[in-house]
Amino acid sequence: MTEKSREKGKPAEKAAEKPSAKPIAEKPAVEKPAAVEKPVEKPLEKPEEKKPPKVKKKEKGAYTRYKIDEKGFVTRLRPYCERCGQGYFMADHGDRYSCGHCGFTRYKRA
């Protein structure tokens, strides 16, 4: 066998036989003062809290706006809006009445 046929069959050996171009020079060991390494602080991970399901507000019915007497008479508990007319009740806010439709506000007398 010739040398060429060996080289073709085993390329890994050929690469291993070649010396490297520059030898790596080792640096002399110099003692450095011991550096205090700060521990890496991980960000605090909050445990996943399950949010309670949202509670839908029940729509108040018409029975909250009227009062029925013993005799069967119906009286309104809140006034109608002066701008919007009948059918638009005003909200009771303690010291005032306000319309949710147009924004009209009527203050109560002290």
C-alpha positions in Angstrom: 0.0 0.0 0.0 1.1 3.4 -0.7 1.1 6.3 1.6 -1.6 8.2 -0.5 -4.1 5.4 -0.1 -3.7 5.4 3.6 -4.3 9.1 3.8 -7.5 8.9 1.8 -8.9 6.1 4.0 -8.1 7.7 7.3 -8.4 11.6 7.2 -8.9 11.8 11.0 -5.4 10.5 11.7 -3.8 12.9 9.2 -5.4 15.9 11.0 -4.2 14.6 14.3 -0.6 14.2 13.1 -0.2 17.9 12.1 1.3 20.1 14.8 -0.5 23.3 15.6 0.9 26.5 14.1 1.5 28.3 17.5 2.0 26.6 20.8 -0.2 28.0 23.5 1.9 29.7 26.1 0.7 29.3 29.7 0.6 32.4 31.8 2.4 32.3 35.1 0.1 31.9 38.0 -0.2 35.2 39.8 -2.0 35.2 43.1 -4.8 37.8 43.1 -6.5 39.0 46.3 -9.5 37.0 47.0 -12.4 38.9 45.4 -15.6 38.8 47.3 -18.3 37.5 45.0 -21.7 38.9 45.6 -24.4 36.3 45.5 -26.7 36.8 42.6 -30.1 37.7 44.0 -33.0 36.2 42.2 -36.1 38.3 41.8 -38.8 37.3 44.3 -41.3 35.2 42.5 -44.8 35.6 43.8 -46.9 32.5 43.9 -49.7 32.6 41.4 -52.8 33.5 43.3 -56.1 32.5 41.8 -58.4 35.5 41.5 -61.9 35.0 42.7 -64.5 35.1 39.9 -66.1 38.4 39.4 -69.6 38.7 40.8 -72.1 40.3 38.5 -74.4 42.8 40.0 -78.0 41.9 39.7 -80.1 44.5 37.9 -82.6 46.0 40.2 -86.1 45.6 39.2 -89.0 48.0 39.0 -90.1 47.0 42.5 -87.3 49.1 44.0 -88.6 52.3 42.5 -92.3 52.0 43.6 -94.1 51.4 46.8 -97.5 49.7 47.0 -99.8 50.8 49.8 -102.3 48.5 51.7 -105.1 49.9 49.6 -103.3 49.2 46.3 -102.1 52.7 45.5 -98.7 53.0 43.8 -96.3 55.7 44.8 -93.0 56.6 43.3 -90.0 56.5 45.7 -87.7 58.7 43.5 -88.6 61.6 41.2 -88.5 61.6 37.4 -85.9 63.6 35.6 -87.2 67.1 34.7 -85.4 67.2 31.3 -85.9 63.6 30.2 -89.4 63.2 31.4 -91.3 60.2 32.7 -89.5 56.9 32.6 -86.1 58.2 33.7 -85.8 58.0 37.4 -83.2 60.1 39.2 -80.5 58.4 41.4 -80.6 59.2 45.1 -77.1 60.3 46.3 -77.9 61.4 49.8 -77.7 65.2 49.3 -78.9 65.3 45.7 -80.7 63.6 42.9 -79.0 63.0 39.6 -80.2 61.7 36.2 -78.0 59.0 34.7 -79.3 59.7 31.2 -78.6 63.4 30.8 -76.6 64.3 33.9 -79.2 66.7 35.4 -78.7 67.2 39.1 -81.2 68.5 41.6 -80.0 69.3 45.2 -82.1 68.4 48.2 -83.0 71.1 50.7 -81.2 70.9 53.9 
